[in-house]
């Protein structure tokens, strides 16, 4: 019987598997270390500059056993992945959307034992040219675009500027996609994680109860290969990767007419594009087709994925694109907006309360309520946003009129016209739209009541969805599990990894 079974082979699973490969090794930072070291002093920065040349020649990944990390794991664990390869679905998604680099900076990666592992990999492999610098200055020319930075005066409200010198720091560089993939593979090799990977798809998770049915003794996990795996703890690291998780607006569900399958799609379908083509040995060159030449396209959603879809559609010859956003167009370099608002370099105002990033993080780590933690995460993220780099790529099309942006707008009704083979949509602002293609970039809902893998668990232990560790809700449970190397996980526990690691 396994101690732990991890479902999924993405970045979150990679981080957890690395932790479990050597549960006695200290992780690079505890929550206290994060709070203590999150402010980089000028003295440390000066010392780092002096040692930069010496560090560039320092050998990295010095491990025993011919370069592989010698694991001493006392846990018996496995990872099951549908494609049988680490990071395969993550790579397929980034390739499908033609994403050149990560949104996360160099300090956000998958190796929990070495916070500078990615930097050292870049130096050792001489691949610094694959790092992308933060933009120094970008002028926001869209009057509806919004950037949350309370330091800017009225004269500079339309100027989005990275902190002076921040864009030149190595640890705030953005790693290229292929560089990240190679780093992931080096981590797999270093910790010998291919040996624990099973190629299969999980069909059912059945809880086996004690005699009095008061608790779970273990889980019987059924794979599509016919094999049954018994595990004391199951960790779901599947993420929003399945079609049934797609967040479908109500107006789509109200469509009465039958319409061609390819005329309305959700971006979650693109995640598996290259993986499935590899499975069938189909050639795959370039991004998947998101539209045909001359088509009128509508993209619904205000996050970064919607901007990537628009960029691909314009490159593939869309005649016109309409971008429908429920709120305003929000520009942020990182998920949390202005990076300094959460690393404590200056005080800022949030809803009339003066606070700094260090105080905010301390408050977050001290908060025990999952509901309040979720509210704090939402406050820091402030919804979907587009990076300055992607915004500058779309700006010429906005100015030429080929890309029409509709802020604070939603679709109220959609009908498919058989005669013209096109959509007829009504918008809440009274406008009408006709076109041939609709892309939903509306994200995913992670709900245990709708996840078929958890159907048997929910029947035995019905609980409120708001208390389940999905999405970014059970961050406390996940941090505890990571910090204690699973020692806090009770036998017969299902956990989710979403939210405690980020590589996107």
N, C-alpha and C positions, 0 to 999 in steps of 0.2 A: 504494500500500500504506500502511496506517495504521501509525503507530508504536505506538499503544495503542488497544485496544477495551475499553470498560467495559461489562459486562453487568449491567443493573439501573439503576434511576433513583431509589433511595432516598437517605437521608441520607448513608450512607457514600460512595456514588457521587458525590453532590453535593460533598462535601468534596474528594474526589480530583480531580474535574473542575475545581473551582476552583483547586486547586494547579497543575494542568496548563495552565490557561488563561494563566498568567503564571509560568513556571518560574523566571524570574530575580528575582521579587519575594521578599524574605525573609518566611518565615512568622513568625507572632506569637511563637512560642516554640520553641526547641530543647529537647531533653531536659535540657540543662544549665540553661537558663533556667527550666524548670519547677521543678527542684530548688532553684534559687537564689531564686526569687520566690514559692514556694508558701506561705511564712510571711508573713502580713501584719503588719507592725510597727504598734505603736500610733501611731508618728509618722506613718506613711503614712495610717492610718485617720483620724487627726485632721486631716491635710491634706486628705484627701478630703472630710471633712465641711465644711471651710471653703470648698472649691471647688464644693460640690454645687450651690449656686444658680447659679453662673456656668456650670457644665457643663450645667445643664438648658436653657440658652438657646443652647448652642453648636450650630451647624449640623452635621449629620451626613451621612455618605455624600457627601462633597464629591468628585466625580469629574469627569473631563473628558468630552468628547463627549456633552454633553447629559445628564449623569447616569450614563452607562454607563462602566464601567471599560474603559480602552483596553488590550486584551490584546496581548501581544507573544510569543505562544507559538511556539516553534520546533518544537513537536511537532504532528504530524498525528494527531488522536485523535477518536473518536466514542463516543457512549453509546447503547446499544440497550435499549429498554424495551418490555415487552409492551403497555402501555397508552398509550405515547407522551406521558406527562406526568410531570414531576418529582414525586416524593413521593406519587404517586397511591395506591400500595399501603399506604404508611405511614399516609396519611390515612384510607384505608378501614378499616384495623385499629383506629385510635383511635376512629373514629366507631362502628364495630360494637360496641366494648366500652364505649362511653359514657365515655371517659376525659376528664375535664375539663381536666387539666393534665399536663405532663410530670413525670416523676420526677426528671430531671436539672435542676440549677439553671442560673442564667443564664450562667455561665462555660463551660458545656458546650453548644457549638453547632457549626454546620457551616462557619463562615467561618474558614479557617486563617490568614488574613492579619490579622485584627483580633479580639483576644480580647474586646473590649468592644462588638463589633458589635451584639449583641442588646440590650444595655443602651441603646446610642445609638438603636437603632430604636424601642425603647419610649418613650424620651424625646421623640424627634422626632415620633412619631405620637400622643403624648399618650394612651398606652394602659396606664398604670401600674395601672389598676384591674383589668387582666387578669392581674396577677401574684398568685400565691398565697403567703402567708407560711407559714413552718414553724410547726407547732403549738408553743405554749409548754410546755404540760404535758398529758400524757395518762396516766391511771391504768389500768394493765393489770389487768383484773378476772378474766381467764381464768387459772386456776392452771397451765395447761399452756403458756401463751404464754411465749415466751423473748425477752429482749432482751439483746444482748451489749454491756454497758457495765460494765467492771470498776471504774469510779470509784464506782458506787453502793454505799452501805452496805447492811447487812441491812434497816434500817428503810425504805429507799427502793427496794428491789429491784423493786417493782411500779410505780415511777414512771418513765415515759419522758419525758425532758425535753430539749428542744433547749438547746444552750449559750446562756448568758445573752447576749442581744443578737444572737445569730446569726440568729434568725428575722426580724430587722428589717433585715438587710443586703440591699441591692439585689442583689448578686451571688449571694446564696444564696436568692433568691426563685425560685419555680417558675413558669415561663411557661405561660399557658393554651394549649390545643391550637390554637385558631384563630389566636392570636397567633403561634405557632410556624410555622404553615402560611404565614401572610402574610410572615413573616421569610424563610422558604425562597424564596418567590416573588420577594421583593425581591433576594435574593442571585442568583437565576437571571437577573433583569433586569440587575443591576449588572455581572455578568461575562459577559453575553450567552451564556448556556449553552443556551438553546432552539435555537440555530443548530447545535449539534452532536448533537442528540437525534434518534434514529431510532426510529420506531414499528415494532417487529417482535419476534418471538420467536425465540430461538436454538434450532435443532434439533440441530446437531452442531458439535463443535469437532475438526477433523482436523489433527493435526500433520504438516507437510511437512518431511521429514528431509533432511539433507545426503546427499551421495553415499555416504559411508561409514556413514550411519545412526547416527552417534555423537551428533548434536545436532539440535535443531529449527531450521530456517531461518526458518519463520514458521508461522502457523496459518491454515487455511482454515475460516472460520466460515460455516456454512449457516444462512440465515434462513428463516422460514416463508413469506416472500414470494417465495422462489425465488432471491433474490439471494445471492451468495457474497462475503464480505468477507475480505480478506487483512490480517492484522495481525501485527506482530512480537511484541507483548506483549498478552496477554488478561488482564483483571482481572475476576474474578467477584465482583460485589457483589449477588448474588441473595438472600443471607441465608436463614434458615429459612422460606421462603415457599411451598414446594411440598408437596403432600400426601405424597409419597413420603419426605419428610424427617421426618414425624411420628414421635415416639417412642411406639411402641405397646407396652404391657405384655404380658408373656407370657400372662397369663390371657385377654386378648382374642383372641390368636392361637389359643388352645386351645378357643374356643367352637365347638361342632360344629353347633349348630342355625342355621338361616337366621333372620335377624331383620330387621325393617324398617330401612331405611338411616338414617332419622332418629332412631332410638331410641338409637344410640350414635354419638357424633361426637367428633372432635378439634378443639380450638380453632383449629388452623391453617386450618380451612375457613372461619372467619369473616373471615380477612384479605382475601379477595377478594370479599366479599359485595357491597359498594357499587360496586366497580369493575365487576363483571360485570353488575350491574343497570343501570349507566350504559351499558354496551355494548349492552344489549338495550332501552334506553329505558324500563325499568320504573320506576315511581315508588318512591322510597325515602325514607320518613319514619320517624325514630326508629330504635332499635337493631333488629337482626334478631331474629326469634322464637327464643328458646333453650328454651322449653318452652310447654306449654299450661296454661291455668288449671286448677288442681286436681291437677296431676301431682306425683308424688313424684320428686325429682331427686337424683342422686348426682353430685358433682364430685370428681374424683380429681386431686390435685396440691396443692402448698403454695406456689406462687408467686403473684405479683400478678395474673396472668391468671385464676387460679382464683377469686380473690376478686371480680374484676369479673364473672365469669360468675354467681357466686352472687348478687351484688347485682342483676343484671338479672333472673335467674330469680325472685327474691323480688318484684321490682316487677311482673313479668308474671303473678303469681298462682300461683306454685308452692305447693302445699299444705304440703310439707315438703322440706327440703334436707339431705342428709347430706354432710359434707365429710370426705373421707378423705385424711389426710396420712401420708406414709411416715415423716416425722420429727415434730418439734414445730412448733407455729405460731411462726414467727420474725418479729419486727417490726423493720423497718429503714426509716429515712427514705430512704436511698440504697442502691444496689446493694452498696456496701462497708460498710454498717452505720453505726456512729457516725462521722460525717464527720471528726471530729478525730483519729481513730486513724490516718488516712492523710495528714493535713496537718501533722503534726509539732508540734502545740501542747502535747502532753504525752506522757510515756512511758507505755507500757502493757505488759502481759504477754501473750505469745503462746506457749502450750505451754511455759511455764516460762522463756522467754527475754525479758528486758527489752529493749524496743526502742521507737523512736518512728517516726512516720509518715515523717519525712524520711529516716531511715536505711533504712526499708523500701523507699521509692521509689528511693533511690540503689542499693540492693542489686538491685532489679529491673532498672534500666537497665544495670547493670554485668554482669548475668547473661547469658551467651551461649547457654546450653542452653535449647532450646525446651521440653523436658520440665519443667525446673525452673521456667521462667517460668509454664507452665501450672499447676503446683502452687501457685505464689505467688498467681496470680489466683484460684484456687479457695479458697485460704486467706483471701484478702481478702473474697471474696464470701460464703463460708459458705453457699452454697446459696440456693434460692428464699426469698423473704420478702415480707411484706405491709407496706404503708406504714401509719403511724398513722392517717392520714385515713380510709382504707378500713376499717381495723379498727373505728374508732368507728362507722361506718355499719352494720357487721354485728353489733356488740355487742348492741343491743336484741333482735335475732332470736335470738342465742345465749342471752340471758337468758330469753326467752319460750319457748324450746324449739323454735321453728320451724326453727332451724338447729342441727343436731347435729354437733359436731366430734369426729372420731375421730383422735387423735394416735397416732403410732407404729403405724400400722395399714395393712394392704394387703389387696387383694382376692385370694382364693386360687382362687375358681371362680365362673364366671358361666354361667347357663343362661337361655334365652329360653322362656317358657311360652306356647304358642300359644293355650291355652284362655283365659287371663286377659289375654293380650297385655301381659305385663309381664316384668320381669327378676327372677330369683332369684339372689342373690349370697351367697357365703360369705366372711366376713372372717377374718383370721388370729387375731382375738381370740375366735373362736367365735360371733360374732353372725351373724344372717341379715338380709338386706335385700331388700325387695320394692319395686319402683318401675318407672316407665315410661320414664325418661330418664336416660342416663349421658353426662356430659361428661368427656372426657379433657383435662386441662390439664397434660400431662406433658412439655411441651417438645418439642424436635426434636433429632434426631441429624444432624450434618453429617459425612457419611462419603463420601469420594471413591469408594469401591468401590460405593456405592449411587446415585451421581449419574449419570444417563444422559448428561449433557452431557460428562462426563469419561471416558466409556467408551473412546473411541478413544485418548485420551492415556494411560490406564492400561494399555491393551494394549501400547503401544509402550514405556512406561516404568513398569513395575510397581514400586511402592514401598510401604512400610509405611504404613498409614493414620495411625498416630500421628505421622508426620513430615510430614504434609501440612498446608498452611496453611488449615485450615478451623476454624470456631468461633473459639475464643480461643487456638489453639495456636501459630500462626506470628506472634505479635505482633512478634517481633524483625524478621522480614522486612518486615512492613508498616511499622514505624516507620522502618526504613532507607529503604524506598522513598519514604515521605512526606518525610523530612528531606532527601533528595538529589534531589527532584523527578524520580524515576524513573531517575536516572542509574545506579543500582545494579542496575536490572532488566536482565538479559541478554536478548538477542534470543531469542524463542521461549520465553517464560516465562509460566506461568499463575499468577496470584496471587489471593488472596482478601482482601477488605477487612474481613471481620467481626472486630470486636474493637478496631480502632484508632480508632474514633470511637463516640460514644454519644449518642443523642437519644431517650430513652424514659423 
